[in-house]
Amino acid sequence: MEVAFYGVGRVAARCRQVLDDLSIHVITPAKADLWLSVHWPEKFNVIPKDGILNLHNSWLPWNGGAHACTWALVDQTPHGATMHWVTEDIDKGPIFLQRPVAVHADDTADSLYKRTADAEVLLFREALDAYRLGSRRKDPQPEGGTYHKKKDFERLVRALSTSDCKVLRDA
């Protein structure tokens, strides 16, 4: 199997290792029929013959976009990892596979992110195994869900920035 791979960050590096472990060859995008995306920050302008599978750190359709783990805590929404097909609309494509991640009462965005990263790497491997066995699953995302842009997170941080600690204690 040969794929093109787009990824940034630690989760992407771990997923790149999965490709090596499974003897999946990474080739140039022009030659690949399937592209894999892990935390890739840019929109794709072209979709290859077999499509693009994107790994996202949320349980889509909830918390598409940026800072998914933070929003799972703030919005109290379902959480997990999703491998979905890329479409023109960001994080709205059909679902290939998902893996739930429980949100604990004492979670911080950081603790949830670390557990989600582990789930993402496991899901990435599961998705590749399923794809190699012939699965081309494309389940439509359920209605509803949430989507947050980076500027939504910046507004949240600004709203929580205060010199009056009493505001946070009384919350």
VENTAMO-V617061 format. One record per backbone hydrogen bond with DSSP energy under -0.5 kcal/mol. NH is the residue of the N-H (numbers start at 1). CO is the residue of the C=O. E is the energy in kcal/mol with one decimal. If there is no record, write none. Layout:
BEGIN
nh:NH co:CO e:E
nh:NH co:CO e:E
END
This chain:
BEGIN
nh:3 co:25 e:-2.6
nh:4 co:34 e:-2.0
nh:6 co:36 e:-3.0
nh:8 co:38 e:-1.6
nh:12 co:8 e:-0.6
nh:13 co:9 e:-2.0
nh:14 co:10 e:-2.2
nh:15 co:11 e:-2.4
nh:16 co:12 e:-2.5
nh:17 co:13 e:-1.5
nh:18 co:14 e:-1.5
nh:19 co:15 e:-1.9
nh:20 co:16 e:-1.7
nh:21 co:17 e:-2.9
nh:22 co:18 e:-2.2
nh:23 co:20 e:-1.5
nh:24 co:19 e:-2.9
nh:25 co:1 e:-2.2
nh:25 co:23 e:-0.6
nh:27 co:3 e:-2.9
nh:27 co:25 e:-0.6
nh:31 co:28 e:-1.6
nh:32 co:28 e:-0.9
nh:32 co:29 e:-0.7
nh:35 co:51 e:-2.1
nh:36 co:4 e:-2.8
nh:37 co:53 e:-2.8
nh:38 co:6 e:-2.7
nh:39 co:55 e:-1.2
nh:50 co:33 e:-2.5
nh:51 co:33 e:-0.6
nh:51 co:48 e:-1.0
nh:53 co:35 e:-2.5
nh:54 co:52 e:-0.5
nh:54 co:84 e:-3.4
nh:55 co:37 e:-2.9
nh:56 co:54 e:-0.6
nh:56 co:82 e:-3.2
nh:58 co:56 e:-1.0
nh:60 co:58 e:-1.2
nh:62 co:59 e:-2.2
nh:64 co:61 e:-0.6
nh:64 co:146 e:-2.5
nh:66 co:148 e:-2.7
nh:71 co:67 e:-2.1
nh:72 co:68 e:-2.0
nh:73 co:69 e:-1.4
nh:74 co:70 e:-2.5
nh:75 co:71 e:-3.0
nh:76 co:72 e:-0.7
nh:77 co:72 e:-0.9
nh:81 co:99 e:-2.8
nh:82 co:56 e:-2.7
nh:83 co:97 e:-3.1
nh:84 co:54 e:-2.5
nh:84 co:82 e:-0.6
nh:85 co:94 e:-3.0
nh:86 co:52 e:-2.7
nh:90 co:88 e:-0.5
nh:92 co:89 e:-1.7
nh:95 co:139 e:-3.5
nh:96 co:83 e:-2.8
nh:97 co:83 e:-1.9
nh:99 co:81 e:-2.4
nh:101 co:79 e:-2.2
nh:104 co:102 e:-0.6
nh:107 co:104 e:-1.9
nh:112 co:108 e:-2.5
nh:113 co:109 e:-2.2
nh:114 co:110 e:-2.2
nh:115 co:111 e:-1.8
nh:116 co:112 e:-2.5
nh:117 co:113 e:-2.7
nh:118 co:114 e:-1.6
nh:119 co:115 e:-2.0
nh:120 co:116 e:-2.7
nh:121 co:117 e:-2.0
nh:122 co:118 e:-2.0
nh:123 co:119 e:-2.7
nh:124 co:120 e:-2.7
nh:125 co:121 e:-1.9
nh:126 co:122 e:-2.5
nh:127 co:123 e:-3.0
nh:128 co:124 e:-2.1
nh:129 co:125 e:-2.5
nh:130 co:126 e:-2.6
nh:131 co:127 e:-2.7
nh:132 co:128 e:-2.6
nh:133 co:129 e:-1.4
nh:134 co:131 e:-1.8
nh:135 co:130 e:-2.5
nh:139 co:95 e:-2.5
nh:146 co:61 e:-1.4
nh:148 co:64 e:-2.4
nh:152 co:149 e:-1.1
nh:153 co:149 e:-1.1
nh:154 co:150 e:-2.0
nh:155 co:151 e:-2.0
nh:156 co:152 e:-2.0
nh:157 co:153 e:-2.7
nh:158 co:154 e:-2.2
nh:159 co:155 e:-2.4
nh:160 co:156 e:-1.8
nh:161 co:157 e:-0.7
nh:161 co:158 e:-0.7
nh:162 co:160 e:-0.8
nh:165 co:163 e:-1.1
nh:167 co:164 e:-1.5
nh:168 co:164 e:-0.6
nh:169 co:165 e:-2.2
nh:170 co:166 e:-2.4
nh:171 co:168 e:-0.7
END
